[in-house]
Amino acid sequence: MAKNFVLGIDIGSSVIQSVIVGWDKRAENLKVLGAGSFPAAGVRRGKIIELEETSKSLKASVAMAEKKAGVRV
């Protein structure tokens, strides 16, 4: 599988979602390796109002995606 990965993040008012993808040489396309989702804290009406709380939620979402993908980004 790929040695290079891409991490996509969506910070919403209610949930933070993360996805890790890598290039599959055999299929010649991107493959989703892992995804994570965690309730958003510190975000109201699409704006970050508590950076520390949002950071904790973001880290948790990314950690879930990393665990499922079996990689660290």
C-alpha positions in Angstrom: 0.0 0.0 0.0 1.0 3.7 -0.1 3.7 5.2 2.0 2.1 8.6 1.5 -1.2 9.4 3.2 -3.7 12.2 3.1 -5.8 13.3 6.1 -9.1 15.0 5.4 -10.8 16.8 8.3 -14.3 18.3 8.5 -15.0 20.4 11.6 -18.7 20.8 12.0 -20.8 22.3 14.8 -21.9 18.9 16.1 -19.2 16.5 14.9 -15.6 16.4 13.7 -14.9 13.8 11.1 -11.5 12.6 9.8 -10.6 10.3 6.9 -7.2 8.9 5.9 -6.6 7.9 2.3 -3.7 6.4 0.4 -2.8 5.7 -3.2 -3.5 2.1 -4.3 -1.0 1.4 -7.0 -2.6 -1.8 -8.2 -6.1 -0.2 -8.6 -4.6 3.1 -9.6 -6.9 5.1 -7.3 -7.3 6.4 -3.8 -8.4 4.0 -1.1 -10.0 5.0 2.2 -7.8 3.4 4.9 -9.6 4.7 8.0 -12.2 7.2 9.2 -13.0 8.7 12.6 -15.8 10.8 14.0 -16.1 12.5 17.4 -18.6 15.0 18.9 -17.4 18.5 18.4 -16.7 20.6 21.5 -16.0 24.3 21.4 -17.7 24.9 18.1 -20.9 27.0 17.8 -22.7 28.0 14.6 -19.7 27.0 12.6 -17.1 29.0 14.5 -14.5 27.8 16.9 -15.2 29.5 20.3 -13.1 27.2 22.6 -9.8 26.3 20.8 -8.7 23.9 23.5 -11.9 21.9 23.6 -12.1 21.8 19.8 -8.5 20.6 19.7 -9.3 17.7 22.0 -12.2 16.7 19.8 -10.1 16.9 16.7 -7.3 14.8 18.2 -9.8 12.2 19.2 -11.3 12.0 15.7 -7.9 11.7 14.1 -6.8 9.1 16.6 -9.9 7.0 15.6 -9.0 7.3 11.9 -5.3 6.4 12.6 -6.3 3.3 14.6 -8.6 2.0 11.9 -6.1 2.8 9.2 -3.2 1.3 11.1 -1.0 4.3 10.4 0.1 7.6 12.1 -0.2 10.9 10.3 
